[in-house]
Amino acid sequence: MQDNERGKILLESGTNEIEIMQFTINNNLYGINVAKVREIMMSVQVKHIPHVHPAVEGIFKPRDVVLTVVDLPFYLTGEHSEPDPKDLFIVTNFNKMYIAFRVHTVVGISRISWTDIHKPDKTIANGDTGVATGIAQCEEQLVTVLDFEKIVADIAPETSIQMKEVESMGKRNERSHSVLIAEDSVLLANVLEKALQKAGYTNLKMFSNGQELWDYLKPMAEEPETLNKKVSIIITDIEMPSMDGHRLTKLIKSDPILREIPVVIFSSLITEEMWIKGKQLGADEQLSKPEIGHLIDVMDGLLEKTKA
């Protein structure tokens, strides 16, 4: 990466903005965070693989990499349709995986604030099973932003947080540290909470986005003498409606009192570019989902260091 490119990345850190790539399936408008997109390709014939999830169309090999293709129209509708030569593949990279998703058209990219993305209500989100992570206002259009981590976890559960990683650590002592967690995915928030509780971290407070956590945390800056009793460490996702994890990290690390609290970014988007952003903003550690065992080790280390 060139120095001027790095400078641009750092300059844009913590602005609470997101670029949404809009695409269509059956004339319905959907969105994906551009940070997850590696390239757009014309669709090609794929090789069928037996005994896989019905939404897995097969594999193909562009250049030197074999990619799995997910039939996103089928996943969303449950109805098979003949692939159209005009279809496109959106090649993504998150959770350290490259996956191609078939879509019908790509419309364009909009840069908006996370405050313009709203959490869908329960009639749409449907608890743990919903795949709409937010509804975005892009110019005159409402765009359904899909939870691609949830989609992949449905298709291949082993790609999500694994409780066996925690179980392999054996019996651990209970820890009274106050842990604040910002995670907008209902599914991942529940799994993360259970995993950390099993690891001994029982004093957890969950927030569905960075704004909620910040509203809870900000008044504590006025009570520095009791701050350590109320919050020991903060775990945050990056992608969240209202306020993302980068903006949250920037606000915390810019405050003369709150900046001493360890902040760990736990996200599917920890690429080299994102790592640079988080480092510039002052994050103490940055880990890629779904590495729950690594997260627990890092939490143990940061809290031990703070105590010392």
Order of alpha helices (4+ residues) and beta strands (2+ residues): alpha-beta-beta-beta-beta-beta-alpha-beta-beta-beta-beta-alpha-beta-beta-alpha-alpha-beta-alpha-beta-alpha-alpha-beta-alpha-beta-alpha-beta-alpha
